C-alpha cells in the first residue's frame, strides 16, 4: 500500500505495537506535523494524533461511526461531544472527518473529546 491509500476514517492496526486506531486528516498547510512517510493516527484510548509510518499499519476497515443525538450528548452542554455535527447530510460524527481540526480549535459549549473509539466513545 501507498501512503495515499491511508485515508481519514480508516481503522488501522499498528503491526509493531498491536494498537488499533483511526486515520485522521492531517493539519492543513504549514501546520502539518506528519513526516513524509507518516499518516496521523488517533489510537484507542488517546485524543491526539500520532504520526505513524504507513508501512507499519494494516487496514482493518472503515470506521463507520454513526452519530446519535442522545448518545453523542446533543443538548447536554459540556457532556456533548465536540465532533457531533448537524448539516445537510443530517447528524454526523466528524471526529476523523474533514471538520476535525475546525472543531478542535473552536470554542463551544460542548467539551467532551472522547478517548475511546466508536461505539465506546458514546454516552451510555
N, C-alpha and C positions, 0 to 999 in steps of 0.2 A: 504494500500500500504506500501511497504517497502522502505527504503532509496535508495536501489539499483534500484528501479523502476524509479527514477527521473534521467533519462539520459540527457546528454547535448543535446541542441537544442529542448527541450520540453518546450512549452509555459505553464506557470502556473499562477494561481491567488492566492494571499495570502488571506485566508479567514478572517484574523483579520483586515487587512488594506484595502482590495479590490484592491491592486496594482497588475498589470499584469507584468510579466517578463519572462525571458528565462533562463533555467538552463544552466550553463556553466561548462566546465570541471574544476576540482579542480587543483590548482597549484601542480606541481609534487613533490613527495617525501617530504623532510623536510620543504619545503616551504608552504605546505598545511596550510590553515587558517580555514577550516571548522571544527566545533566541531563534536563529534561522532554522533549526530543526525541531522546534518545540511548538506544542499546542497547549493552550490553557485548559487545565482540568481541575474541577472542584471535586475533591474526593469526599466520600461519605463521612460525615462527622465533622466537616470543615465548612467554612463560609468563603474562604479566599481561594483564588485560582492559583495553581502551581504550574509553571512552565515545565512540561514533561516532553522528553524526546519521543517523537511519534513512533519510533521503531520499537519501543518497549511496551507499546499499547496494543491490545487486541480488542476488536469490536465485539460488544455484547449484543447491541441492538439499539433501536431508537428509545428515547426516554419515555415518550408517550404520557407525559404528565397531564392530568385532567383537572383543571381548576374547578373548584366548588365554592360557591359564595359562603356557605356556612363553615365548611372545613378549612377554608383559607382565611376566615376571620373577617369577612366583609361586615362593616358596621360595628366592629368590636374595638375601635380605637387602636391603641398601641399593640393589641394582640393580632391585628391584621397583618398578613404577610405583605412585605413591600413589593413583591413581584406579581401580585394579583392585579390584573388589568381588565377593563371592560371597554370594548370598542366595536367596530363594525363587524367583527367576527364573533362577537359575544364575549363571554368570560374566558380569559386566557391566563396561563401561567407564563410569565416572561423571565423566570429565573435564569434560564440559559438561552433566551431568545434575543432578538435584536434590540430590545429595550433594556436589557440587563444593566448596562452602565448608566444610562439615564436615570433609572430608578434608584440605583445605589447612591448616586450623587445628588439626589433630590431630597429636599426637606418635606416631610409629610407627617401626618398623624400615625400612620402605620409604622411600626418599629420592628416587627418580627422578621428576622433574617435567618431562615431555617438552616440548621446544620445537617439534617438527615435528608436523604434522597426521597423522591416520591415513591410511595404514598406516605411514608413515615413522617414527612415534613408537615403534614396536615394536622390540624387540631383534632382531638378525639371527641 
